[in-house]
Structures are given as C-alpha cells and as structure tokens.
Amino acid sequence: MKDRLLSLRLLSLCLLCALTQLPLSAEFRTFTNDFGDSVEAELVELKESDTLVTLKLRSGRKIDARVTAFSQKDQEFMRQWWAGVLAEKEILKEDSRITISAKMNRKP
C-alpha cells in the first residue's frame, strides 16, 4: 500500500512539473528577417504591446529585437506562440486547482 501511495504522489508531482514547464518549453528555430539574415533562437517573451521579442540564442545569451525586424511568417509565429503562453498562464493561475483522486482497495 505504501508503494501505491508513493507511486501516486510521484505521478502527481510529475504531472504538476510537466504543467508548470509548458510555457518554458519553446523550441529553437530559425528566425529570418526581410533581408534574408537568420538567427537560430528560442522564444522567451513578447513584450511592450507585442513590439519587442526576447530571444535566447544557443549560446545562452538573450537578445531583444523588434518583432517587425522579422519576416511576416516569423511575426505571426511569435504572436501565436505568445497567445498560447498567455492561455497556459491563465490555466495555471493561483485560483486554478488540480484535483487527483484515486480509489484504493484496502483489505481489512
């Protein structure tokens, strides 16, 4: 019984960790400007009324750039990604609750 309870707690912890990591799990991709220059980076944040984007380079360095410096396709990707991040943050607000219940067979 202790093993099942421990397994359930571990599963709950893993689920919670996975849910809290979703907004942070952007992937590296190639972003290109209208001149054809490109940079491989990971999206971190869209800020200042969607005019500036923070990117994390593979070196770990973070840079801020104007969203309009990138191609239309990349601009749309950035805005869709940020909308998803905000939606996930809304789900994980303090007033949100995750309830996990399990029925365990106990022998008398």
MODA-V447480 format. One record per residue. N is the residue number from 1. RES is the residue in three letters. SS is DSSP state (H for helix, E for strand, C for the rest). OMEGA is omega as a letter, one per 40 degrees, with the letter a starting at -180 (none if undefined). BURIAL is # if it has 16 or more other ideal C-beta (glycine too) atoms within 10 Angstrom, else .. Layout:
n->[N:N]
res->[RES:RES]
ss->[SS:SS]
omega->[OMEGA:OMEGA]
burial->[BURIAL:BURIAL]
This chain:
n->[1:2:3:4:5:6:7:8:9:10:11:12:13:14:15:16:17:18:19:20:21:22:23:24:25:26:27:28:29:30:31:32:33:34:35:36:37:38:39:40:41:42:43:44:45:46:47:48:49:50:51:52:53:54:55:56:57:58:59:60:61:62:63:64:65:66:67:68:69:70:71:72:73:74:75:76:77:78:79:80:81:82:83:84:85:86:87:88:89:90:91:92:93:94:95:96:97:98:99:100:101:102:103:104:105:106:107:108]
res->[MET:LYS:ASP:ARG:LEU:LEU:SER:LEU:ARG:LEU:LEU:SER:LEU:CYS:LEU:LEU:CYS:ALA:LEU:THR:GLN:LEU:PRO:LEU:SER:ALA:GLU:PHE:ARG:THR:PHE:THR:ASN:ASP:PHE:GLY:ASP:SER:VAL:GLU:ALA:GLU:LEU:VAL:GLU:LEU:LYS:GLU:SER:ASP:THR:LEU:VAL:THR:LEU:LYS:LEU:ARG:SER:GLY:ARG:LYS:ILE:ASP:ALA:ARG:VAL:THR:ALA:PHE:SER:GLN:LYS:ASP:GLN:GLU:PHE:MET:ARG:GLN:TRP:TRP:ALA:GLY:VAL:LEU:ALA:GLU:LYS:GLU:ILE:LEU:LYS:GLU:ASP:SER:ARG:ILE:THR:ILE:SER:ALA:LYS:MET:ASN:ARG:LYS:PRO]
ss->[C:H:H:H:H:H:H:H:H:H:H:H:H:H:H:H:H:H:H:H:H:H:H:H:C:C:C:E:E:E:E:E:E:C:C:C:C:E:E:E:E:E:E:E:E:E:E:C:C:C:C:E:E:E:E:E:E:C:C:C:C:E:E:E:E:E:H:H:H:E:C:H:H:H:H:H:H:H:H:H:H:H:H:H:H:H:H:H:H:H:H:C:C:C:C:C:C:C:C:C:C:C:C:C:C:C:C:C]
omega->[i:i:i:i:i:i:i:i:i:i:i:i:i:i:i:i:i:a:a:i:a:a:a:a:i:a:i:i:a:i:a:i:a:i:i:i:a:i:i:a:i:i:i:a:i:a:a:i:i:i:i:i:i:i:i:i:i:i:a:i:i:i:i:i:i:i:a:i:a:i:i:a:i:i:i:i:a:a:i:i:a:i:i:i:i:i:i:i:i:i:a:i:a:a:i:a:i:i:i:i:i:i:a:i:i:i:a:none]
burial->[.:.:.:.:.:.:.:.:.:.:.:.:.:.:.:.:.:.:.:.:.:.:#:.:.:#:.:.:.:.:#:.:.:.:.:.:.:.:.:.:#:#:#:#:.:#:.:.:.:.:.:.:#:.:#:#:.:.:.:.:.:.:.:.:.:.:#:.:.:#:.:.:.:#:#:.:.:#:.:.:#:#:.:.:#:.:.:.:.:.:.:.:.:.:.:.:.:.:.:.:.:.:.:.:.:.:.:.]
